[in-house]
Amino acid sequence: MPSLVRATGTIGGLTLVSRVLGLVRDQLFALVVGAGLASDCFLIAFRLPNLFRALFAEGAFSAAFVPMFSRTLAGGGGSTSADDLAPGRAFAEAVLAVLLPLLAVFTVVMVVFAGPVVWAMTGGFPGAPAEKVALSIEFTRITFPYLLLISLVSLLGGILNSIGRFWVNTAAPILLNLALIAGLALFHGQTPVESARVQSAAVTVAGVLQFAWLVWACHRAGIDLRLRLPRLTPEVRTLLRRIGPAALGTGAVQVNLVISTALAARFLGEGAISYLYYADRLNQLPLGLVGIGIGTVLLPTLSRQLAQDAGRQALHTQNRAIELVLLLTLPAAAALVVSALPIVRTLFEHGRFTSADSVATAATLSAFSLGLPAYVLIKVLTPGFHARGDTKTPVRIAVGSMLVNLAGNVALIWPLGYVGIALSTAIAAWVNAGVLYLVLRRRGLFALDHRLRRNAWRLAAASAVMAGVLVAADRLTAPFMVGSLIARATALAALIAVGGVAYLAAAYALRAFSLADLKGQLRRR
């Protein structure tokens, strides 16, 4: 098996590539589709397979399948010979035999009944042209086969992760972004609707590419799954039972997104869904890079330390993880809140994406970004439960945060519109992170050490200093933000540089970190 550090570096590098390509994809989408009727229809259609993908394929299913598959491997030494893989292959074939027909039937049902499903999500877009509902239904039928394909990708990716080939599955989202970029760059139509239709088809094409990629990788690893008649073996029954709680925990977040989208479709004007999408994509950039890297490393590290009765070491590890989260996400959140408008204008304000769209998206991004540290803290605190075998408590807390988000949506959508939806998401994230911390502390499983308590307020103060510098710098760069793309990009680069220098200088002056600490962290495995 590859070392944990090397595997984490590979995952982080490929995630960075995927996020950068995703940003390029969103820029092209803003250019040729914009933020209006066509983009709203596509994003509604794409939300449905994404919901079930995150809920099942990449969430609950992976969490339940990977540990069970790993335990079926013979020898326990990580060997990938044909004999050692035989029990795992048999288990995977049994799962595939049940999974494939279930997904096929579900996909057909969703395609046939796309009309009622879209209406349930949007309420028929009250006040919008009838074309909007018709296009949403059409695009949904085109995109939904992606669920079937990506679920099979999740099965094959779980197999490869279990034998240490992490990079293959991590690289699969890159194919999705490449397919969508190709559709926008090479095959877009003359109107936003035609381009959105091409994007819908590109989603399903991406599913085919990802599936083919994983099949090829499994073949190279000596794993070729055969189709069998479905049979509910004891192992498959156990898998299905374990999927339920995991789906509930994952579903809380995904249901929040669907509820927010549905409220925006029903009660807000044209473009609201698109503003939420663009803002969330920018907010997800630092969240994905920091959260995925820390989450990937932290759970196995804590599990190993607790298994060795190294409770004090586990406490130190989690404190340092939170310190790293604050070091990276507090300034990122401050920058996204204060400088949202120049960021959005530089990245998206081209073609059909107007100045008014930039203002609306920037306001939404500022609200989302208030919760950025909380989103990543959840990924740091949750392993404190999972490493001890407690999967139910985080689920209960996640469901509670979902209810908080729902109440916030209802309360804030009327006075603040789409900004209120984003703000309620941030509030719910802080509630989730806060309750996770309080439960861990009350159970005696976690406490902030002296170093973290000392540095947390200093990092927050340094971020506040940076925010003040950015407010002043924003005024100086504002005239360049209405110029050419090169002028805007140059001004934004200068803004980022000034903000970064201000943060590092303030943090160093406040002794939030030292050069010796940084060198020590870089040298440690």
C-alpha positions in Angstrom: 0.0 0.0 0.0 1.3 3.5 -0.8 2.3 5.7 2.2 -0.4 7.9 3.7 1.5 11.0 2.9 2.1 10.1 -0.7 -1.5 9.0 -1.2 -2.7 12.3 0.4 -0.4 14.3 -1.9 -1.8 12.5 -4.9 -5.4 13.1 -3.9 -4.7 16.7 -3.2 -2.9 17.3 -6.5 -5.6 15.7 -8.6 -8.3 17.5 -6.6 -6.6 20.8 -7.3 -6.6 19.9 -11.1 -10.3 19.0 -10.9 -11.1 22.3 -9.1 -9.2 24.4 -11.5 -10.9 22.7 -14.5 -14.2 23.2 -12.7 -13.5 26.9 -12.5 -12.7 27.0 -16.2 -16.0 25.2 -16.9 -18.0 27.7 -14.8 -16.3 30.6 -16.6 -17.3 29.1 -20.0 -20.8 28.4 -18.8 -21.2 32.0 -17.7 -19.8 33.2 -21.0 -22.1 31.2 -23.3 -25.2 30.5 -21.1 -25.1 33.3 -18.5 -27.5 33.5 -15.6 -31.1 33.4 -16.8 -33.8 31.0 -18.0 -31.5 28.5 -19.8 -29.0 28.3 -16.9 -31.7 27.9 -14.3 -33.2 25.0 -16.3 -29.9 23.2 -16.7 -29.0 23.6 -13.0 -32.4 22.3 -11.9 -31.8 19.3 -14.2 -28.3 18.7 -13.0 -29.3 19.0 -9.4 -31.4 15.8 -9.5 -28.7 13.3 -10.6 -26.2 15.2 -8.4 -28.5 14.8 -5.4 -28.7 11.0 -5.8 -25.0 10.8 -6.7 -23.9 12.5 -3.6 -26.6 10.8 -1.4 -25.9 7.3 -2.7 -23.1 6.8 -5.1 -20.3 8.9 -3.5 -21.8 9.1 0.0 -23.7 6.3 1.6 -22.6 3.5 -0.8 -18.9 4.2 -0.6 -19.0 4.6 3.2 -20.6 1.1 3.5 -18.9 -0.8 0.6 -15.2 0.1 1.0 -14.8 -1.3 4.6 -16.7 -4.5 3.7 -14.7 -5.0 0.5 -11.4 -4.4 2.3 -12.2 -7.0 4.9 -13.0 -9.6 2.2 -9.4 -9.4 0.9 -7.5 -12.5 1.8 -4.3 -12.4 3.9 -4.8 -8.9 5.3 -1.4 -7.8 4.0 -2.6 -5.7 1.1 -1.7 -8.2 -1.6 -3.3 -7.8 -5.0 -2.6 -11.2 -6.4 -5.5 -13.0 -8.2 -6.0 -15.4 -5.4 -6.1 -12.7 -2.7 -8.6 -10.6 -4.7 -10.9 -13.6 -5.4 -13.1 -13.1 -2.3 -13.4 -9.4 -2.9 -14.3 -9.9 -6.5 -17.0 -12.3 -5.5 -18.5 -9.8 -3.1 -18.3 -7.0 -5.6 -20.0 -9.2 -8.2 -22.8 -10.0 -5.8 -23.3 -6.3 -5.1 -23.2 -5.4 -8.8 -25.9 -8.0 -9.5 -28.3 -6.3 -7.1 -27.2 -2.7 -7.7 -27.4 -2.7 -11.5 -31.1 -3.7 -11.9 -32.2 -1.4 -9.0 -30.4 1.6 -10.6 -31.7 0.8 -14.1 -35.3 0.6 -12.9 -34.9 3.8 -10.8 -33.4 5.7 -13.8 -36.2 4.6 -16.1 -38.8 5.7 -13.6 -37.2 9.1 -13.1 -36.9 9.7 -16.8 -40.5 8.7 -17.5 -41.8 10.8 -14.5 -39.5 13.7 -14.9 -42.4 16.1 -15.3 -43.9 15.5 -11.8 -40.5 15.5 -10.3 -39.5 18.8 -11.8 -42.8 20.3 -10.8 -42.3 19.1 -7.2 -38.9 20.8 -7.1 -39.9 24.1 -8.7 -43.7 24.4 -8.2 -43.8 25.0 -12.0 -41.7 28.2 -11.7 -44.6 30.5 -10.7 -44.8 33.5 -13.0 -42.2 32.1 -15.4 -42.8 31.2 -19.1 -44.1 27.7 -19.7 -41.0 27.1 -21.7 -39.0 27.1 -18.5 -40.8 24.0 -17.1 -40.6 22.2 -20.5 -36.9 22.8 -20.8 -36.2 21.7 -17.2 -38.0 18.4 -17.9 -36.2 17.9 -21.2 -32.8 18.6 -19.6 -33.6 16.3 -16.7 -34.4 13.4 -19.0 -31.1 13.9 -20.8 -28.9 14.2 -17.7 -30.4 11.5 -15.4 -28.7 8.5 -16.9 -25.5 10.0 -15.3 -26.8 8.6 -11.9 -26.6 5.0 -13.2 -23.2 5.5 -14.6 -21.7 7.3 -11.7 -23.0 4.7 -9.2 -21.2 2.0 -11.1 -18.1 4.3 -11.1 -18.4 4.5 -7.3 -18.5 0.7 -7.0 -15.4 0.3 -9.2 -13.7 3.2 -7.5 -14.3 1.7 -4.1 -12.6 -1.5 -5.2 -9.5 0.4 -6.5 -9.3 2.5 -3.3 -9.3 -0.7 -1.2 -6.2 -2.0 -3.0 -4.4 1.3 -2.7 -5.0 2.8 -6.2 -6.5 6.0 -4.9 -5.5 8.2 -7.9 -7.7 6.5 -10.4 -11.0 7.3 -8.7 -9.7 10.8 -7.7 -9.0 11.5 -11.3 -12.5 10.6 -12.5 -14.1 14.0 -11.8 -11.5 15.5 -14.2 -13.2 13.7 -17.0 -16.6 15.3 -16.1 -15.1 18.8 -16.2 -13.3 18.0 -19.5 -16.5 16.7 -21.1 -18.5 19.8 -20.0 -15.7 22.2 -21.1 -15.6 20.4 -24.5 -19.3 20.8 -24.9 -19.1 24.5 -24.1 -16.1 25.3 -26.2 -16.7 23.1 -29.2 -20.4 22.3 -29.5 -22.3 25.2 -27.9 -25.2 26.6 -29.8 -26.2 30.0 -31.0 -28.5 30.6 -28.1 -28.2 30.0 -24.3 -31.0 27.3 -24.6 -29.0 25.4 -27.3 -25.8 25.6 -25.2 -27.6 24.4 -22.1 -29.0 21.4 -24.1 -25.5 20.5 -25.2 -24.3 20.7 -21.5 -27.1 18.3 -20.5 -25.9 15.8 -23.1 -22.3 16.4 -22.0 -23.2 15.3 -18.5 -24.3 11.9 -19.6 -21.3 11.6 -22.0 -19.1 12.4 -19.0 -20.7 9.5 -17.1 -19.8 7.1 -20.0 -16.2 8.4 -20.0 -15.8 8.0 -16.2 -17.3 4.5 -16.3 -15.0 3.4 -19.2 -12.0 4.9 -17.3 -12.8 2.9 -14.1 -13.5 -0.4 -16.1 -10.1 0.0 -17.8 -8.3 0.7 -14.5 -10.0 -2.3 -12.8 -9.0 -4.5 -15.8 -5.4 -3.3 -15.4 -5.6 -4.2 -11.8 -6.7 -7.8 -12.6 -10.4 -7.2 -11.6 -13.0 -7.9 -14.2 -16.5 -8.2 -12.7 -18.9 -10.6 -14.3 -22.7 -10.1 -14.4 -24.6 -12.5 -12.3 -28.3 -13.1 -11.4 -29.2 -10.9 -8.4 -29.2 -12.7 -5.0 -29.5 -11.1 -1.6 -26.6 -12.8 0.1 -25.9 -12.2 3.8 -23.1 -9.8 2.9 -25.3 -7.8 0.5 -28.0 -7.6 3.1 -25.5 -6.2 5.6 -24.4 -3.7 3.0 -27.9 -2.5 2.4 -28.5 -2.1 6.1 -25.4 0.0 6.5 -26.3 2.3 3.6 -29.4 3.6 5.5 -27.7 5.5 8.3 -24.9 6.8 6.0 -27.6 8.0 3.6 -29.4 9.8 6.3 -26.2 11.7 7.3 -25.2 12.5 3.8 -28.8 13.3 2.8 -29.1 16.1 5.4 -26.7 18.3 3.4 -28.1 17.3 0.0 -31.7 17.9 1.1 -30.7 21.3 2.2 -29.4 22.1 -1.3 -32.6 20.7 -2.9 -34.8 22.7 -0.5 -32.8 25.9 -1.2 -33.1 25.3 -5.0 -36.8 24.6 -4.7 -37.4 27.8 -2.7 -35.4 29.9 -5.2 -37.4 28.4 -8.1 -40.7 29.0 -6.4 -40.4 32.4 -4.8 -37.5 34.2 -6.5 -37.0 35.7 -9.9 -35.2 34.4 -12.9 -31.5 33.9 -12.4 -31.7 33.2 -8.6 -30.8 29.5 -9.0 -27.8 30.5 -11.2 -26.6 33.1 -8.6 -26.7 30.4 -5.9 -24.8 28.0 -8.1 -22.0 30.3 -9.2 -21.5 31.6 -5.6 -21.5 28.1 -4.2 -19.0 26.9 -6.8 -16.5 29.7 -5.7 -17.1 29.0 -2.0 -16.5 25.3 -2.7 -13.0 26.0 -4.1 -11.1 26.5 -0.8 -13.5 24.2 1.0 -12.7 21.3 -1.4 -9.0 21.9 -1.3 -8.6 22.2 2.4 -11.5 20.0 3.5 -10.7 17.0 1.3 -7.0 17.0 2.2 -7.5 17.2 5.9 -10.5 14.8 6.0 -8.6 12.2 4.0 -5.7 12.2 6.4 -7.4 12.8 9.7 -9.8 9.9 10.0 -7.2 7.1 9.5 -4.7 8.9 11.6 -7.1 9.3 14.6 -8.3 5.7 14.2 -4.7 4.4 14.3 -3.8 6.5 17.3 -7.0 5.6 19.3 -6.4 1.9 18.5 -3.0 2.2 20.0 -4.5 3.9 23.1 -2.6 7.1 22.2 -5.4 9.3 23.3 -3.2 12.3 24.1 -1.6 12.1 20.7 -5.0 11.9 19.0 -6.0 15.0 21.0 -2.9 16.8 19.8 -3.5 15.7 16.2 -7.1 17.1 16.2 -6.0 20.4 17.8 -3.3 20.9 15.1 -5.8 20.1 12.4 -8.2 22.8 13.7 -5.3 25.2 13.9 -4.4 24.5 10.3 -8.1 24.9 9.3 -8.2 28.3 10.9 -4.8 29.4 9.4 -6.1 28.7 5.9 -9.9 29.3 6.0 -10.2 32.4 8.1 -8.3 34.6 5.6 -10.0 32.8 2.7 -13.4 33.6 4.2 -12.5 37.2 4.9 -11.3 37.6 1.3 -14.4 36.1 -0.2 -16.7 38.2 1.9 -14.9 41.5 1.4 -13.7 41.1 -2.2 -16.5 39.0 -3.6 -17.4 41.5 -6.3 -14.0 41.9 -8.0 -13.5 38.1 -7.8 -16.9 37.4 -9.5 -16.4 40.2 -12.1 -13.0 38.9 -13.1 -14.0 35.3 -13.3 -17.5 35.4 -14.7 -18.5 38.8 -16.2 -18.1 38.0 -19.8 -20.5 37.3 -22.7 -24.0 36.7 -21.4 -23.0 37.1 -17.7 -23.9 40.8 -17.0 -22.7 43.4 -14.5 -26.1 42.9 -12.6 -25.4 39.2 -12.5 -22.0 39.9 -10.9 -23.5 42.1 -8.2 -26.1 39.5 -7.3 -23.6 36.6 -7.3 -21.1 38.5 -5.3 -23.7 39.3 -2.5 -24.6 35.6 -2.4 -20.9 34.6 -2.3 -20.3 36.9 0.7 -23.1 35.3 2.6 -22.0 31.7 1.8 -18.4 32.5 2.7 -19.4 33.5 6.3 -19.7 29.8 6.9 -16.5 28.7 5.2 -14.5 27.9 8.3 -17.5 26.0 9.8 -17.8 23.9 6.7 -14.2 22.7 7.1 -14.4 22.4 10.9 -17.2 19.9 10.4 -14.8 17.7 8.5 -12.2 18.0 11.3 -14.6 17.3 14.2 -16.7 14.5 12.6 -13.7 12.1 12.5 -13.6 12.4 16.3 -16.8 10.4 16.3 -16.2 8.1 13.4 -12.7 7.1 14.7 -14.4 5.8 17.8 -17.1 3.8 15.8 -19.9 6.4 16.5 -21.6 7.1 13.2 -25.0 7.9 14.7 -24.2 11.1 16.6 -23.0 13.1 13.6 -26.0 12.0 11.7 -28.4 13.3 14.4 -26.5 16.6 14.5 -26.6 16.9 10.7 -30.3 16.4 10.7 -30.7 19.1 13.3 -28.6 21.5 11.2 -30.8 20.6 8.2 -33.9 21.8 10.2 -32.0 25.0 11.2 -31.3 25.6 7.6 -34.9 25.0 6.6 -36.1 27.5 9.3 -33.5 30.0 8.2 -34.5 29.7 4.6 -38.1 30.3 5.4 -37.3 33.3 7.7 -34.7 35.0 5.5 -35.9 34.4 1.9 -38.5 37.1 2.2 -36.4 40.0 3.3 -33.1 38.9 1.7 -34.0 36.7 -1.3 -31.2 34.4 -2.6 -28.8 36.1 -0.2 -31.0 34.9 2.7 -30.8 31.3 1.4 -27.0 31.5 1.3 -26.9 33.1 4.8 -29.1 30.4 6.3 -26.7 27.8 4.9 -23.8 29.5 6.7 -25.7 29.7 9.9 -26.6 26.0 9.8 -23.0 25.1 9.2 -21.8 27.0 12.3 -24.6 25.3 14.3 -23.5 21.9 13.1 -19.8 22.6 13.9 -20.6 24.1 17.3 -22.8 21.2 18.4 -20.2 18.7 17.2 -17.6 20.4 19.4 -19.8 20.7 22.4 -20.8 17.0 22.3 -17.1 15.9 21.9 -16.2 18.2 24.8 -19.0 17.0 27.1 -18.0 13.4 26.5 -14.4 14.2 27.4 -13.2 13.3 23.9 -11.8 16.6 22.9 -10.7 19.9 24.4 -8.9 23.0 23.0 -5.3 23.0 24.1 -3.4 26.1 25.2 -1.7 26.6 21.8 -4.9 26.5 19.9 -6.7 28.9 22.4 -3.7 31.2 22.1 -3.5 31.2 18.3 -7.2 31.1 17.3 -7.9 34.8 18.3 -4.6 35.9 16.7 -5.4 34.3 13.4 -8.9 35.9 13.6 -7.3 39.3 14.3 -4.8 38.8 11.4 -7.7 38.0 9.1 -9.6 41.1 10.3 -6.5 43.2 9.5 -6.3 41.7 6.0 -10.0 42.4 5.5 -9.4 46.1 6.3 -6.5 46.2 3.9 -8.6 44.6 1.2 -11.4 47.2 1.7 -9.0 50.0 1.1 -7.3 48.1 -1.8 -10.7 47.4 -3.4 -11.4 51.1 -3.8 -8.0 51.6 -5.6 -8.6 48.7 -8.0 -12.3 49.4 -8.6 -11.7 51.5 -11.8 -9.8 48.6 -13.3 -12.7 46.1 -12.7 -14.7 47.6 -15.5 -11.9 47.4 -18.0 -10.6 44.6 -20.2 -10.2 41.0 -19.0 -6.4 41.6 -18.7 -6.9 44.7 -16.6 -9.3 43.0 -14.3 -7.1 39.9 -13.9 -4.1 42.1 -13.2 -6.0 44.1 -10.6 -7.4 41.0 -8.9 -3.9 39.4 -8.8 -2.6 42.6 -7.1 -5.5 42.5 -4.7 -4.7 38.9 -3.8 -1.0 39.7 -3.3 -1.7 42.7 -1.1 -4.2 40.7 1.0 -1.9 37.7 1.3 1.1 39.9 2.4 -1.1 41.8 4.9 -2.4 38.5 6.5 1.0 36.9 6.8 2.6 40.1 8.2 -0.2 40.5 10.7 -0.2 36.9 11.7 3.6 36.9 12.2 3.5 40.2 14.1 0.8 38.8 16.4 2.8 35.6 16.8 0.0 33.4 15.5 2.8 31.2 14.0 6.5 31.1 13.8 8.9 30.1 11.0 10.2 27.3 13.2 6.7 25.9 13.6 6.1 26.0 9.8 9.4 24.3 9.1 8.6 21.7 11.7 5.2 20.9 10.2 6.6 20.7 6.7 9.2 18.2 7.9 6.8 15.9 9.7 5.0 13.1 7.9 
